[in-house]
Amino acid sequence: MPRYKLTIEYDGTNFSGWQIQPNDVTVEGTLEKAFSTVLQQEIDLIGQGRTDAGVHARGQVAHVDLPEKTDLDKLLNGVNKIVGDEIEVTNIESVRDDFHARFDATSRQYEYTMTLRNIPIMNRYSWALYQPVDEGKLRECAAILKGEFDFDGFSKFNEDNRTTLCDIHHSEFEFDGEVIRYRIRANRFLRNMVRRLVGTMAHVAQKKKSIEEFREILENPALKRPTQTAPAKGLVLEKVFYKKV
């Protein structure tokens, strides 16, 4: 069957993450059920990676094999009606038969949003800090992260990890009045990695932890120094990058 690349946007608030779980509602499970309903046969989606419960996406990617001569417009309309307002398949495109959403990805980009006070219209998608931060310390932390490091100290244990090394291509904070956005791009990410980085950097910027302590967690993960984890709701998977599809 021909293979297709899907680009998916979702509000992760009411989902137990991307990956299918036996007793929970997930984005992948909801989409697979919708595709199978429209096509009247079992359909298997393969995502580029999972997002945790409460994490959102603008550019999640998956691949799927579909029957010959599938009416793509009709399929997309049907799926998007079934899944409801919190999920939208925004694009579907034909790819080579051996394309793999996960293994062919070269990098991923996330954005995390924080606010200095509670902003009601942003509350569902941001972390309110309720106190000032030192912008210079946030910038300094972000700059330290560029390059390849062992992020075992900033991630949740996962027995499936073959390595905890990640190569950070971009790490930068943007400041817009009471809103702070952190953007990070890397070849791969570990479980809870971005949230632990953001939470710990916020503590540095609030003078609850020093730059030296932050650097030590990065350079000596075996010491198992404590980190802080930012809430899931502020995190968005922005984009997944590929050489060619």
Stockholm file with secondary structure:
# STOCKHOLM 1.0

chainA/1-245         MPRYKLTIEYDGTNFSGWQIQPNDVTVEGTLEKAFSTVLQQEIDLIGQGRTDAGVHARGQVAHVDLPEKTDLDKLLNGVNKIVGDEIEVTNIESVRDDFHARFDATSRQYEYTMTLRNIPIMNRYSWALYQPVDEGKLRECAAILKGEFDFDGFSKFNEDNRTTLCDIHHSEFEFDGEVIRYRIRANRFLRNMVRRLVGTMAHVAQKKKSIEEFREILENPALKRPTQTAPAKGLVLEKVFYKKV
#=GR chainA/1-245 SS CCEEEEEEEECCTTSSCSSCBTTBCCHHHHHHHHHHHHHTSCCCCEESSCCCTTCEEEEEEEEEECCTTCCHHHHHHHHHHHHCTTEEEEEEEEECTTCCTTTTEEEEEEEEEEESSCCGGGGGGSEECCSCCCHHHHHHHHHHTCEEEECGGGSCCCTTCSCCEEEEEEEEEEEETTEEEEEEEESCCCTTHHHHHHHHHHHHHTTSSCHHHHHHHHHCGGGCCCCCCCCGGGEEEEEEEESCC
#=GC SS_cons         CCEEEEEEEECCTTSSCSSCBTTBCCHHHHHHHHHHHHHTSCCCCEESSCCCTTCEEEEEEEEEECCTTCCHHHHHHHHHHHHCTTEEEEEEEEECTTCCTTTTEEEEEEEEEEESSCCGGGGGGSEECCSCCCHHHHHHHHHHTCEEEECGGGSCCCTTCSCCEEEEEEEEEEEETTEEEEEEEESCCCTTHHHHHHHHHHHHHTTSSCHHHHHHHHHCGGGCCCCCCCCGGGEEEEEEEESCC
//
